[in-house]
Amino acid sequence: MERPLNPDVLLQDRPPSPLREVRDERFERHGVRLLLKRDDLVHPELPGNKWRKLAPNLRAAVDGRYRGLVTFGGAYSNHLRATAAAGRLLGLATTGIVRGDELAGRPLNASLARCAADGMRLHFVPRSAYRRKGEPGAARQLIAAAGAAGAYPVPEGGSNALALHGCAELGRELRGASDVVAVACGTGGTLAGLAAGLAPGQRALGVPVLAGGFLAAEIRSLQEQAFGGPAGDWSLAEGFDHGGYARVPAALEAFAADFEDRHGLPVERIYVAKLLWALTELAATGAFPAGASVTAVVTGRPTDPEPAGPLARTA
Ligand SMILES: *Cc1c(COP(=O)(O)O)cnc(C)c1O
């Protein structure tokens, strides 16, 4: 393992990520301005909201002298990968509790292989047990069974009260930037924090990448934990999950590749592509009034060279 970093190098405040306006006729036609907040450039190994959510937790783990980190995720989780990278950089042991014990006997996919290469110990659990991790005591049992009882626990997706405070900083960076600030949602933690940091009159819009309908309640509960009550003006645009988490149908793949060509930025497919598709669709159907400005938060970037194209991601 390489020499651990001084934590301050990883965890200190960073300059605001770049914000730029792009010209896109699909928005201009409706009098809407589109801006891109390049949070994918925040940190090379902990891009975007993963750095914003993890940094305050890593600080707490370092200050609390925990020996390691333990967290939860699915086989394609960007959060698991970011946690593994953070552990390597800070010299903290990491354990990842992974959904699906059927994966234990198979070769690791590129994402999990990256986690393992960063030194993360992977502990596969049955989906039924994984699902119960929200129940009182269940997470603790899973952590103990994974042999990580003394480690600093980070919830699935990294969304806890500290993480929301990290994401509120993203909102503060965008004060006055646009009328609407839009972000793709997994756990909703990023949206919940972002909304709290925006100025009055600005609206946060979340695009869930998985179907379910439970997200609004989850966001209210996260805001209650972090801020003691509702914070900011936010709403969700449902119906843009394209069949579920990590599904990338051919039409979405084509849209994302075209967006990359038009605007010269790498488009992460699991979250960012669905956000940009949703905004393009909403603009086309007149959901934004003429004269409005919309910022899309580019929360991450494609990390692994995905070997077999879209099908590999939907497996
Ligand atoms: C994890 C992730 C998200 C989802 O963030 P939540 O706070 O869980 O809603 C969005 N975009 C990218 C690129 C991610 O990796």
The ligand as an SDF file (V2000), in Angstrom:
LIG
                    3D

 15 15  0  0  0  0  0  0  0  0999 V2000
  -23.8850    8.2400   -6.1930 C   0  0  0  0  0  0  0  0  0  0  0  0
  -24.1960    9.1070   -7.3500 C   0  0  0  0  0  0  0  0  0  0  0  0
  -25.3830    9.8550   -7.4190 C   0  0  0  0  0  0  0  0  0  0  0  0
  -26.5080    9.7240   -6.4130 C   0  0  0  0  0  0  0  0  0  0  0  0
  -26.3420   10.4720   -5.2750 O   0  0  0  0  0  0  0  0  0  0  0  0
  -27.3820   10.3540   -4.0600 P   0  0  0  0  0  0  0  0  0  0  0  0
  -26.8880   11.3270   -3.0780 O   0  0  0  0  0  0  0  0  0  0  0  0
  -27.2960    8.9380   -3.5540 O   0  0  0  0  0  0  0  0  0  0  0  0
  -28.7330   10.6470   -4.5640 O   0  0  0  0  0  0  0  0  0  0  0  0
  -25.5490   10.7030   -8.4950 C   0  0  0  0  0  0  0  0  0  0  0  0
  -24.6200   10.7760   -9.4780 N   0  0  0  0  0  0  0  0  0  0  0  0
  -23.5000   10.0330   -9.4680 C   0  0  0  0  0  0  0  0  0  0  0  0
  -22.5410   10.1440  -10.5980 C   0  0  0  0  0  0  0  0  0  0  0  0
  -23.2490    9.1720   -8.4120 C   0  0  0  0  0  0  0  0  0  0  0  0
  -22.1350    8.4400   -8.4130 O   0  0  0  0  0  0  0  0  0  0  0  0
  1  2  1  0
  2  3  1  0
  2 14  2  0
  3  4  1  0
  3 10  2  0
  4  5  1  0
  5  6  1  0
  6  7  2  0
  6  8  1  0
  6  9  1  0
 10 11  1  0
 11 12  2  0
 12 13  1  0
 12 14  1  0
 14 15  1  0
M  END
$$$$
